[in-house]
Amino acid sequence: MSSQAPTPSGTLSYEQAGVNYDLIDPLKISAQRAAAATAVHMATHGFSEVTASRGESAYVLDVGPFYLASIVECLGTKTLVADEMAQLTRKSYYDGIAQDTIAMAINDLITVGATPLVVQAYWAAGGSQWFEDRQRAQALVEGWKKACDTCQVAWGGGETPALAGIVESGRIDLAANCTGLINPKSRLSVGDRLGPGDAIVLLESSGIHANGLSLARKLVERLPQGYLTEVEPGLSYGEALLAPTMLYSPVTEGLWKAGITPHYCANITGHGWRKLLRHPGRFTYRIHTVPPVTPVLAFIQRHAQQDDREAYSTLNMGAGFAIFVPAQDAQKVVEVAQSCGIRAWVAGQVEEGDKQLLIEPLNIRFGDDDLQLR
Amino acid sequence: MSSQAPTPSGTLSYEQAGVNYDLIDPLKISAQRAAAATAVHMATHGFSEVTASRGESAYVLDVGPFYLASIVECLGTKTLVADEMAQLTRKSYYDGIAQDTIAMAINDLITVGATPLVVQAYWAAGGSQWFEDRQRAQALVEGWKKACDTCQVAWGGGETPALAGIVESGRIDLAANCTGLINPKSRLSVGDRLGPGDAIVLLESSGIHANGLSLARKLVERLPQGYLTEVEPGLSYGEALLAPTMLYSPVTEGLWKAGITPHYCANITGHGWRKLLRHPGRFTYRIHTVPPVTPVLAFIQRHAQQDDREAYSTLNMGAGFAIFVPAQDAQKVVEVAQSCGIRAWVAGQVEEGDKQLLIEPLNIRFGDDDLQLR
């Protein structure tokens, strides 16, 4: 997908783990062009799209009194870890899996300044049999409900199709869609306010979240006890991977109540810290403080024999969400996050200069070529 | 799922075709209860849910100046027919498949009186390889765009995950989510206005649409030439099945412009004509006029050896959408539909009496026990 530094032999990269973005990207580009061309229809309804939201994490419409934001997000392959671990431990991990799925949608939706309001569940099973395991199904329901409670969203409904022949037998394809409002409209955050002098606040992750799982699963082959290999005493690799993704909407809502409107937000997901380069503008992002690396991520980096550059280009490495605010608000963001039970660090600042991310404590530089999302 | 009349030996029912609702239903009920309990969160945001929309086809929130409606819908297994036919004919059917997927969401969303505004695409492939077939991928993009154009919605974005290990290799799991507004609020249609004397207008279907495909695919085993068996001269069974689902939002939008607000709407999908019993009230629905049966549906009924009762309880049998309006508006509804290129019939009326659907020309009665959706 993007140019990467050569990596030592024995290193396990994301592409080696089986995801080939080169094949997907032409379709994505074609789809993005076609999608952009549909914006004209909004005039028919007396509305307009917020064009700057194309390329951002959620799509935004101007519907008059407020903005409307919506998104669909797939969990990915984290359920495969849950299924393997359930075989090994006889526990169900689908309460956490439910939170992961909702987090994928919620944490993206809030980047544009939206308050999430409604979540819809998409649970496509490989056959009716999936639902025979009542413990697992109930865990999915309860975890979904609990995540909705945390984010104060209404669970509007959803789909539970049985798709034998499409979804593999015994598996389930999970996704969430989320709709929210940007209200008042001054909360809109699609990048126009970001500028030099802004501080970068990083919020802690709980672990791998739901990105990098192909790599994490591939790695199991290298571990003597597989998923039961201990990451730290008493914590297996499998359990550590299954720590549910942090839900960050309590923080963004808390910021609003505290009178802080972020200049920009980035959900640190599929491209690791390269997501800090997401904003379309040309700025230098200088990081002076790197949050502690979550043990499971340090474990993955070590066993995959990745250098720091490779690890930070793929995994969240302990930082799940970035909030860009005026420097004078940065400490307050940390406090609001902490009041939500989420650790946060004033990690760096935005500067004039080439488009690049400088992680100074690790001597890493990512340039414009390292992230091509649009 | 529901009590059904005994069927003659040799009959192929929906349950025999491999979908067991008994296994799914306890989960659905548990999920519905948990979902309903999340409505309390809306007060935090100064909003409220339209509780009557639970159990309807789309979820509705009251956000002040208008209502917000949202939904996610899965296509189901129609892609398996497209994939088989592509092997046989070297054509791609994914433009029609795209329309089917969008129709599943749009045709449900409009039942509550919403104007669809944004569609998100959920295209989960069994691996990056799915996207290697550029013709197929491009057809999917173009069909999606065209359906958005027909419905005048913005294609907001979506997800194109590669889910090896969850989605079967070479397959794709397709879903759409749709968000819309009920604006002005007087367009809300969640059933409170339906009453005796209302007319039932049925809109034509194009064929099987996207429900009943498990049965239709199972049937292929009985056909001498499989999907290439002719339904009528020059039209193969496979091609006939793949006729894209009608998009009905031009009709509901046309009605609004013509000054007609339906008292209720029903999208005729998974339970065939039993969906006409969807409204929670106790009314008798008397049908005096049955639309012509689409050839492919007549073919399925004949080869599956289903009697009329079984066929109308599973398939749309030529009627894809029902609109309930005051009797004096009925003929106008037919005209608006026809101006959109969709045939329609004033097919019956709502009466006081037991909850039942009487299809008089066919001597069929469905009672309250025949549809348990809530």
Interface residues (C-beta under 8 A of the other chain):
Chain A: G18 V19 N20 Y21 L23 I24 P26 L27 K28 S30 A31 Q32 A34 A35 A37 T38 A39 H41 M42 T44 H45 F47 E49 R54 A58 Y59 L61 V63 G64 P65 F66 L68 S70 I71 V72 E73 C74 G76 T77 T79 L80 T115 L117 V118 Q120 A121 Y122 A124 G127 S128 Q129 F131 E132 R134 A137 Q138 V141 E142 W144 K145 C148 D149 Q152 V153 A154 W155 G156 G157 G158 E159 T160 P161 A162 L163 A164 G165 I166 V167 E168 R171 I172 D173 A175 N177 T179 L181
Chain B: G18 V19 N20 Y21 L23 I24 P26 L27 K28 S30 A31 Q32 A34 A35 A37 T38 A39 H41 M42 T44 H45 F47 E49 R54 A58 Y59 L61 V63 G64 P65 F66 L68 S70 I71 V72 E73 C74 G76 T77 T79 L80 T115 L117 V118 Q120 A121 Y122 A124 G127 S128 Q129 F131 E132 R134 A137 Q138 V141 E142 W144 K145 C148 D149 Q152 V153 A154 W155 G156 G157 G158 E159 T160 P161 A162 L163 A164 G165 I166 V167 E168 R171 I172 D173 A175 N177 T179 L181
